[in-house]
Amino acid sequence: MNPDSFFAALWKQYTDVTPQAARIHEALESRGETVLNDHVAFRTFNQSPMRLSQLEPQLLAMGYTPLEPYHFPNKHLDAWGYLPAEDRLPKIFLSELRVEALPADCQAIVQSLVEQVPLDFAERKDAFYCGLPWALPSSEDYQRLAEVSEYAAWMSVMGMRANHFTIAVHKLDSFPDLEAVNDFVAKDLALPLNDAGGAIKGGPEVFLAQSSTRADRLNVTFSDDVTIEVPTCFYEFAQRFVTPDGDLYPGFVAASADRIFESTNR
Ligand code: NI
């Protein structure tokens, strides 16, 4: 698939449930900024037919190359970073939940969702932006998943979509640094930031500083007719720094990403 069509479809689906992202994007453009994406992040379960290794070929077919793996033992997550063929395109961060690390009852809930996914799912053109490939769970199952893994609960109601887009702060003209962007978002636009571990994760010492908003909210009516307000998606801001070899740092920082995941906590 053509990467431009891919990201256009993703952005449309993402802003439908993340109105704050459209608002921030517009506010920056009305200051005269051209907003470029640093990366786009996806989530999945490490279960066939939708595990990372099965989804990856679609990224490779768009010219992406695997950079390196990342591990988040506390959250039972593994991830890979991917670099685009062209600099103007965003990097991709694809994570998956190690379902076998969950308690047996939660594994069974995830299994009841994943067994509804068609076997050729990973080959579908819209696999990364089809939303839910299963029927909504019950509110009880959602809440049980959320007790154990906010990530699993998020997946059960949001499915396949961009979990977040990320603005490349180092490519903005009118902001000296990430702190200035945070001020603009939190003060001028009055949108709350995810302050888990401090508003800014990382910094020049790891060549990447990141911050994020707290996810928007959406009322979801579950299979048992109970309606609950759930977190949808958030917007991230990343400032990359030049490494000693003279290039912008290309990777991700696990310790920072670990806390960014919490932007979709309830
Ligand atoms: Ni990110």
Residues whose N, C-alpha, C, O or C-beta is under 5 A from the ligand:
A	BS01	NI	A41 T166 E236
